[in-house]
Every structure is written in structure tokens, then in C-alpha cells.
Amino acid sequence: MPDPSLVDLRSLLDRLPPGRLGPADLDAALAGPVDPTALAGAARFSTERYQRVSLYADERVELRLLCWGPGQSSALHGHGGSACAFRVVSGVAEEHLLDGALTALSPGAIGKVEQDTIHQVANRGQAPLLTLHAYAPPLPVDQPAAADGHQVVIVGGGLAGVSVAVHLLLAGGPRLRVTLVDPGHEIGRGVAYATPDPEHLLNVPSGKMAIHPDDPNAFVRFALAQGLTADPYTLLPRRVYGAYVQQALADAVCGAKGRLRLARGAAHTAQPSGEGWELRLSDGRSLYADDLVLATGHAATRVPAGLDALRGAPGLIEDPWAPGAIASVPADARVLVVGTGLSAMDVVGSLRRQGHRAPVTATSRRGQWPRPHLPDNHWTGVRIDLDLDAAPATADGLARWLEGEVKSAATRGIPWQAVLGAVRPHVVGLWASLSEAERARFLSRHRPRWEVYRHRAPAEAHEALRSWRAEGWLRSRAGTLLSSTPGPDGLQVISQVGAVVVDEVYDYVILCTGNEGEQRAHSPLWAQLIDEGLATPDPHGLGVESDHQHGLLDARGRSRRLWGIGGMLRPRFFETTAAPEITAQAYTIAHAVLERPPARLAQGLGAVDPAAADPAEVGEGRVQP
């Protein structure tokens, strides 16, 4: 076996200044000359996991050589109270930060790790990788944790996927191995919480947005710590919530006994493999999962049939949340916004704030905008007692019952927002009471009206919308898109508005049409699962069938350790896209997964006595390389 003492590191150690060392000091020392040949001679590799070779250690600093075979990776980890920097000796290192940022480091490149940084290092190449690491003070762990264990793979790194990961890490034991697969978005933010616009607000009060069900004010405390004014009823900026979700994951990683890895890539297919699943990514990599959680979130925005001819046209913005998409629209451009929901309100608001001067037109089939929240976002008056026994199990009867409850409350000075708030906890039960035929009738006749009242906008945003319409800058209408044609003068769009056919030309058409629809259309993964009977679509196109623990049902009605979360569960819950539902589902899934460990690991996956555990598994509860 190579002798690490043969590596001469005196010149490197001499470059370290006296006193307490920080990342910049380690960075500067590593930047000087090193002997790659001597380091290669000290290397030690294993086919099971990457290896650490201790080259030097005293009370102040430690130098380690990390040896990575092809495909080997650390888990996400911080370094507790230790400063850290590392240099690539040979090969190419991939550094993945907790927020999803990915950097490739070639030989000679140095990664400087701040003391609060959580990162992951991997060898994605085919050649061996050597990295020289400096820690000050030394780390309290020796070799990395074993790679085997309860393998849970989560597809999707937005709120849903991160929430499942958080609950798994906090409740799981030291043999838990979680992999979070995402194609490259900011982890924890997804579409909704990646917006940089501070005026894009949550439409759920802050006191209902915590990831942890037993700590409902966690998000409020986070916002206060950021210097914001917040209470349980405040509608805070969505980007602040995204930062909270990332911090919750960081805290879970640092406090967990198990391990979390990030895998950048798009899930392509999933096939049963023994008692578990083999997930294949679009780049050809495969991941084994004892439990596979699909947290795929929002699909791409639908292009309405009348706009098919505009696909690929420069002025069609299919994803208004793509970086710079709205900012690229000139102030004098003729703009058509397709949709009049919450997303359309955000897009129109962004255009206005960036100084857009030309009138903007917004269109949808019914032309209805979301109704407003109460000014203080909650009802402080008398308690509302609903007569749920009088709610009929028919679509029309249910609509009449709700209208009656609203009218009755109004006679007592109670606003309709308060009535819908009282109905909200009972939506699942009311939906379950409807037959398939009545569900279909509710979706076709009553759902649009329910949604404009149920999914409300902040009162301030609603008032701004009213004023823009009053001044004529924003025009909204109900209509049907008939056809479209790209041309040298712009994008021609022909619509049916009442009895009139309207023919107009725009410079930009921005889609805010939502993304519901048949699940198989969302991605190759969903198409494969449904076409092969591994997941079952519901008859109304809402999503896929599931059991009470959110296990997805195959064509024979079986749950096979395949789990779903979020909008795909609409067939069972009807409403399941807001953060309170998502985080509750994540808690249920995580605990259902942990209660059913794989047969080969059924013993020993529970809580572990730290005194009896391998220190490489437990560390100090903070250091998790």
C-alpha cells in the first residue's frame, strides 16, 4: 500500500500563515506548487466508494488526498466549524452546490468552500480523479459512509421534492441514502419560487407555508431573520419562500444521519427491478431505487391549439419564468397575454414595473381574473359553522349549496372569502362524495368559477389590476383563439370574441395558460409509466390514481413503492398544488417510506445509538461528507 508520508508537503504547509486559518488561507496555500506524481503515488482507490488518504494532520490543519473512481461521489455535506479548500490534482471534478449550481474543475483548479457552504464533489468522467483537500481545524471523520443502504430516489428538486427529502433526512437513520434528481433548476425553488421580482407574492399566508407540520411559524421566523416585516397572515415575496426552502434543506442535510446526493439530469424511464426500481436518465445513467418518489411538479405550459402555428416563432414566449424572458420585451411592444389567472397577473405586473408603455391585451376563454384576498388576508370575525350535512353529492347541488352558504353569511356581514376558507378543509371529502359522472359535470360547469374565487390574489395586486384596466393600459376579454400566423410585421392572432371575429397583430405573445392535462404528455417518463400500466391516469385527465399514502397505483390497482406528490394527485384530492398540501403530502410519503424498509435492510434502519454507530456514519451531526 502506498505510504502517504512519502509525499513532501512542507512547502505547502510553509505557505500557511500563523493563527486561525480561513478558506482564503487554504486556497492560497493550495495554489502554490505541488507534486502530482508524488500525490498519485499515495492514491488508494476502491470500487465501492471514494477513498480518503490522510497526508498530514496537526491540531490546526489537516491535508487529505481524496481518490475517486469513475462515477463516485460524495454526499452533500458541510464542514461544521472547519474551513475547507481543495485542489484538483488530476481528472475533472464536478462540484455541486446545495442550490443546484454546478461547476467543472480541471487539474490545477481550486474550490474554496466557505464555512457555511454545503456542497457535493463527484467524478463524472471515465478517468480516476484525485483532489487534495485542506481542512482547518481537521475533520472528525475518517472514511466516507458506505454506499449501500435504503435507496430513495426523488425525481424533482422543487418544493415537493425538497420537502420529501427534508422529512426523510430528519426522520431516517444512518443507512438512508437519498438522491434528488433534477435537470438543473435552483434546488428548492422550482418555477414558483425562482422569480426575482419582489412584487411576486405568495397567495397563501406565511403561517401556513412551513415545511414542518409541528412548527407552523418556521417560515415567519425565517422572514423576520431576513429583516422583513412578517406575521402569520402576511403574503411575502415568493423568492423569500424559495430561500426558506433551501435553508430548510441545508439544515436537514447538516442534522441528518443519512445522506443526500444531487444528480443533475432528466428522468427518462423507470422500470421495476426486484422489489424496487431502475430509473434511467436521459444521458444514459441509471439509478437504483428501493423507493421512487415522483415530484415532477409543473409541466411545460400548454400551447393552445389556435397558436400552434407560432411554435418556434421569436415573439412567442412559452415560458415567461425563464430567466430574462419578460425583461426582453421592449416597452413599446404590442403584447398579448394568453390567460387571466395568477400567472398572468404576475406577468402583467412585471411588464408594468419595467416601464412597459404600449397597451397590453389579456385573453382567456372566460376572461375572469382571480378575486382578491381580504385586506388582512384572514377573517377575524365570528366562527363560520357550515351545514355540511346539507351538501348534496351532485355537482349542481354542491354549487347551489355553496352559493347558499355565501348568501347566508353575507346577511351576517361575513365576506365570501371567509366562507371559502371554512370550506377549504372539507374539499377532499366533498370531492370524494361525487360520482365520476358528477365529477365530470363539476369540472366542465363549475370548476372555472370555483377557481377564480378559491385561488385568490393579494388585495394590492388586485387593486393595481383594476386601476390598469380603468386607465386602458390593460385590456382583458373573453374569447377563443382560432388561428395564428407568424409574419414579417408580427404575430397575427385571430380570435372569436362573442359574435365578433377579431384579427390583430402582436410583437409578443406570452403564454400563461397553465400546465394541467393528461399526465403522459408531461414527459417521456410519464408516457412510459402510463403506457406500460405502471401508473394509471384518471378518467378526467386530472392526474394519476393513488392510495391514501400517495402511493401510485398501477393498472391492477397495486402500489409498488412508487410515490407521487403534488398536482398529479388531483384525482384523489381535487386541490393539491398549494404549499400546505404539498408539505403535508411530503410528510406522509417520507414516513410511509421509512416504515417499509427494503427486505434486505429491514433490520437496522431505525434510530441508531450514536455511541454504538460507526463514526464515519454519524460524524458529529454536522459534518456529513
N, C-alpha and C positions, 0 to 999 in steps of 0.2 A: 504494500500500500504506500502511496506517495507520502513523504514526510513534509508537512506544512512548514516546519522550521527551516527548511532549505530555501524558502522564499525570503529574500532580503528586503525588508520594508523599512529600514532605518531612515532612508531619505524621505519617505512619505511621512513617517512619524515626526521627523525633524521639522516638517513644514507646518505642523500643528502649533498654534500659539498657546501660551500658558493660560491657565484659568478655565472657566466653563466654556465648553465648545458648543457652537450652534451649527445649523446646516450650512451656512456660508463658509465657516471654517473648514468643515469636512469637504465641501465642494472644492475649495482652493487646494487642499492637500491632495485630493484625488486627481486634480488637473495636472499635477506635475508628472515627471517621468515614472513609469512603472515597467516592470519586466514581464511582458506577456508570456514569454517562453517558460520562465520560472513558475508563473501562476498556472499555466497549462499543466506543468508537471505535478502540481499539487491537487489537480482536479480529481474528483471522485463522482462517478455517475451511477444511477440506479434506474432500472426500467420502471420501477413502481412510483417514484416521486422524485422531485428535485432534491439535491443534497446541499447541505451547508458544511463547509470546512472552516474551522476556526484557525486563523493565521496568527492572531496576536490579540491579547486582552490584558488590560490592567484595570484599575479602579475607574479610570477616566474614559477610556476608549476601547473599542473592540473592532477588529478587522476580520471580515469573513469573505470567503470565496463561495459564491453560490453557483451550482453546476446544474444546468437544465438540459434534459434531453428534449428532442422534438415533441411539441405538444404539451409539455409540462408547464405548470403554472402555480403561482401562489394563490391563496385565497385573498380576498380583500382584507386589509389589515391596517391598523395604525401602529404607532411605536411607543405608546404610553408617554412617559416622560423623556424618552430618548430622542436626540436629534439623529438624523439619518441622511446620508447621501450615498449614491452608488455610481460606479463607472462600468461601462460595457467593455469587457476585455476582448471578447471575440463573439461572433454571431450577431444577431439583431434581437434586441429586447423590445417587447411591447409593454408599455406602461398604461394601465387603465385606471383612471381616477373614479372615485365614487360617483361623481356627477355624470359620468359617461364619456368624458374627454379621453381620447386615445392618442398616444404618441409612440412612434417607432424610433428607437435609439440605436444607432450604428456604433461600431467599435470606436472607442475614444469619447463617446458622448457621455455626459454626466446627468443623472437625475438628482435634483435637490429636493428633498422631501421635508416640507415644513412640519413642525411638531404636531399640528392638528390635521395633517393630511392623511387620508385613507386611500390606499392605492393597491393595485394588483400588478404583478410582474409576470410575464409569460414568454415562452419561446414558441412562436408560431411558425418558425422556419423548419427546415429539414436538417440543418446542421446543429451541432451542440452549441450551447450558449454559456458563456462564463461572465459573471458580473462580480465586481469587487465592491463590497459594502462596508461602510464605516458607521459605527453607532457610538453615540456619546450621551450618557453612560452605556455600558454594554447591555444587551437584551437578556432577559431572564429565561429564555427558551433555547433549546438545543436544536433538535431536528424538527422539520415540519410535521404536521399531523398526517396520519395515514390517509390515503386517498379513498379507501373503502368506507362504507357506511350506508346510511339511509339516504339514497339519492333522490332529491326532489328537484325537478326542473320546472321553472316558471317561464312561460313564453309571454313576454311583455313587461317593459320596465316603467310603465306609468304608475299612477296612484294605485290601481288594483294590484298589479304585480308586486310593487314595493310593499304594500300593506300585508300581503300574504307572507312575503319574506320576513318582514318585521315580526309578525306574530310567530312564525316558525322559529326564528332565531331566539326570541325571548323565552319560548316555552320548550325548545328542543334541547336534547342532550349533546354530549361531545362527539357523537358519531353521526350527527346530522350534517349532510352535505347538500347545500342548496346552490343551484346555478340559475342565474337570471339571464335570459336570452332576450336581446333587443337589437334591432338593426342599426342603432346609432343615435337615438334621441338622448336628450338630457334625462338621466335616470330620475324617476320620481315626478317629473313634470308632465310628460305626455303632451297632448295637444292643448288641453285646457289651461295648464298652469305654466306654460312656457312663454306666454305673451309678455313682452317687455313693457307694455303700456300700463302705467299705474292706474289708469281710469277703467281698466277692465276689471270689474269687481266680481266677487263671488255672489251667487244669488241664494246662498244658504248662510244663515247667521253663524258667526265664528264658534259659538258654543256647541254647535252640532258637527264640527268638522274634525274633531280629534281622531287620530288613528286608534287610540286605546279606549275601549268602551268604559273602563273603570276610571278614566281620567278625562272627563269631557272638556275641561278648560285648558288642556295642554296647548292647544293652538293659540288660545288667548294669551297665555303666559309667554309663548314664543314671540307673538307680535309685540307685546309690551316690552320684552327684552330688546327688540329692534328699535325701540323709541317711538312706536306707533301708539295712537290712541285707540284703545280696543276694549270691548266688553263682550259678554256672550251673545249680544244681539247685533254687533257691528258686521257690516258687509265689507270685508277687507279686500285689498287687491289680490287677484289670483296669483300673481307672481310671488307674493309673500307666502301664500299657501304652498307653492312649489318648493320654496326654500325650507319650509317647515317639514315637508315630507322627506326631503333629502337629509335634514338633520335627524329626523326620527330613524332613518335607516342607518346613519352614521352611529348613532347611539346604540342601536341594536347590534351592529357589527362589533363595536368595541366591548359590549357587555355579554356577548354570546359565547357559549361553549362550543357550538357548532361552527361551520364555515360557510361563507358565501362567496361565490365566484361570479364574475360577469363574463358573458360570452356575446361578443358582437356578431350579429348575423341575423338572417331572416329564416324563420322556421318554414320548412318546405313540406315535409311529410312526417307522419307519426304512425308507427306500426306496433302492434302488440309484440312483446318479446318476453317470453316466460311469464312471470307474474307482473311484469312492468311494461315499459315502452321504449322503443328506439326512436328518438327524434333526429331526423336528418335535416341539416341546414342547407340553404341554397348553394353554399360554397362546397358542399360535399362532406363536411364534417358530420359526425354522428355523436349523439349524447345518449347515454342510457339513463332512464328514469324509473325508479320504483313507483313514483307518483308524478304525474304530469299535470300541471296547472296551466290552463289557457286563460291568460289575462290580456287578450289581444286588443281590447279597447275599441276605439272608433275605427271604422273602415274609412277608406278614401271617400271623399264627397261624391255623391252621385251626380253625373251629368244628365240633366233632364233630356228626354227624347227630342224635344224641339231644338236642342242645342247641339245635337250630335255632329253637325257639320262644322262646328267650331273647334272640335278636338284638335289640339296642336296649334291652333291659331295664337299668335303672340299676345293678343289682347285678352285671352280667356285666362282668368286666374281661378284654377280649380281648387287650390289650397291657399286661402287667404292667410293662414297661420304660418306659412313658410317664411323663413327669415327674409325681410325686405320686401315681401310681396305687396303689401299695401303702400309702403313708403315709396315704391317705384311709380306709383300712379301720379302723373302731373296734375297740378292744381286746376288746370283748365280742361281736363279730360272729360269727355262725356261718359258717364258711368251708369251701368245697370247692375244693381244688386239683386240677385235671384234668391228670394227667401225673405221672410219678415219675422224671423224668430230671434232668439237671444244672440246667436252668432251674427246675424245681420245688424242688430243694434250695435254690437261691438265694432263691426267693420265701419258702419256709418259714423260712429263716434270717432274712430281713428282718423278717417278721412277729414272730418271737420277739424279735429285738433291739429292736423298737419297743414291746415290752411287751404283745403280744397274749396275752390270758388264756384266752379260750374255746378249747376243743379244736378242732383243725384236722384235716380229713379229706383225704387224698390218694388218688386213684384212677387206675388205668390198666388196660389190658387184661390185663397180666401182673402188675402190682403189684411190679415189681422195681426197686430203686434202684441207681444206679451203685455199683460196687465201689470200694474205696479204693486210692489210690496207696500205695506203700511209704512208711514214715515219713519217710525222707530223699529220697524221690522218684526214686531211681535205685538200680540194682543194682551193688554194688561187689565182688561175688564172682567166681567163675570164669567164663570166657567160655562162652557157650552156642553150641554148634555144632548147627544144625538139619539134619536129614536131608531137605533139600528135594526130593531125587530121589524120595523115598518119598511125597510129597504127591500124592494122586490128583486127577485132573481131573474129579471129581464132587463135588457139594455134600455128600452124606452122608459120602463118603470123606474129604473135606477136614476135616470136623468131627471125624471119628474120629481122623485123623492128628494134629490139633492137641491133642485130649484126650490122646492117647498121649504127645506131647511134654511136656505139662504133668505127667502122672503120672511119666514117666521123670525129669524134672528134680526133682520132689518127693522122689524116693528119694535124691537127692544134696544135699538141703537147699536147692534153688533154688526161689524163690517163683514162682507163676504170673505175677506182674507182669513178672518178668524174661523169661519165655518170650514173652509177648506183645510185649514191647519188641523182642525179637530177630526176631519175625515181621513186625513193622511195616514194615521196608524192603522186604519181599517181597510185600506185599499186592497191589500193582498187577500183578505177574507172576502171582500165584496167581489173581487175578480174571480176568485175560486168558486163562488156561488153560481156563476154564469155557465150555461152550457156552451158547447163550441159554436152553435148557431147564434146564440145571443152575444158571445164574444165578437163574432164576425160583424154583427149588426152594430155593436157599440163602437168598434173600430172604424166602421165606414160612416156612421151617422153622428157620433157624439165625441169621439176622441179629439178632433181638432179644437172644439170649443173647450173641452176639459183642459187641454194643454196650454192654451193661451192664458187661462186663469190659474192653473196649477203651477206652471213654470214661470214665475214672475220675475220682473226686472226691478232693480233698485229704483226707488221713487225719484231720485235725482236724474237718473238716466232716462226714465220715462218722461219727466218734465222737459228735459232737453230735446227729446224726440218730438214732443208736442210743439215746442217752440220752432224747431227747424221746419216742421211741416207747415206751421202757421205762416212763416215768412216765405215759404215757397222754395227754399233751398232743397228740401227733401220732398219728393213726390212718391206716394205709395198707392198701389192699386191692386185689385184682384183681377187675375187674368190667367189665360192658358197659353203657354209658349207653343206656337205652331211650327215654325221653321226658322232657320238661320242660314246666313251665308257670309263667309269672310270675303272682304274685298279691299281694294286699294284705299277706299275712303273710310274704312272701319268695319265694324261687325254689324251686319244687318240682322235684325231680330223682328220677326212678325208674330204678333200676339193677338189673341181673341180677348177683348175686354168688353164684357157684356155682349151687346149685339154688334159691336164695332170691331173691325179688324184694324189693328194699329201696326204700321210699318215704320220702324225707327232704326237709326244707325248710331252705334256707340263706339267709343275708343276702347273701353274696357268692359268686360262682363265678369262680375265677381260672384262665384257660387257660394251660397250659404244655405244649401238645400238640405243639410243633414246627411246622415250616413246609414240609416236603417235600411234593411232589405234582407233578402234571402242570404243566410249565413255563408253558403258556399261561394257566393260572389265576392266575399271579402278577401280571400287569399287562396293560394294553392293548397295550403294546409287544410282549411275548412272544406274546400271542394273535395279533397281526398277523403277526409274523415266521414263526410256525409255520403259521398258516392259509394264508399265501402261499408256503410252501415255501422261505423264506429261511433257516430253521433247521429241524432235524429232530429230533423227540423220539425217545427210545429206547423199545423195546417194554415196558420195565418201569416207566416213569414216573419214572425217576431224574433225568432232565435232558435234555440235547441232545447230539447226536453231534458229535465234534470230531476234529481231526487231532493229530499229535504235538507241534505248536507251539501248540495250543489255539485254532487257527482253527476256527470253527464251520462245519459242513458243511450245504449246502442240500439240497434234495430230490434233486438229481442228484449228490450226493457231492462238490460243489465247495466250496473255501474261497475267499471273496470279500472278503478284508480286513475280515472281521467276526470279532472275537475274543471269547472268553469266559473267565471265571476263577471259581474257587470251586465251590460246590455244584452248579452246572449241569453240571460236567464229570464227575459221578459215573459216567455210563455207561462212560467210559474208565478211570477211576481207582478207582472204588468209594468210597474215602475221600479227600476233598478239601476239607474245611472247616476244618481246623486251620491256625493261623498258619504253621507251617513249610511246608505245602503251598502256601498262598496266596502267600507271598512268593517261593517258588521259581517258581511259575507266572508271577508278575508279571515276574520277571527274564527268563524265556523269551519272554513276549509282547513286552516292551519291545525286546529285541534283535532279535526277528523283524520287528517293525515298522520299526526303523531300518535293517535290512538290505535292505528293499524300499521305498525312497523312491518317491513318485509319479513317473511317467514324465516329467512336465513339470519335475521338480526333481531328476532323478537325478544331475545334476552339481552339486556344491557343497553337499551336505547333510552331508558328513562333517566331520571336525575342521577348524577354521579357524585359520590363523595370526593371533593377536591383532594382530600388527604390521601385517598387511595388511587387517584387517577394519574395517568401518565402526564407529567408536566408539559410535555410537548403538545398535549391535547388541551389542557386547561389554561396554561400560562398564568397570567395574573388577572385574568378577566378583562384586561385592556389590550394586551399585546397578543395579536392573533395573526401571525404571519402564515 
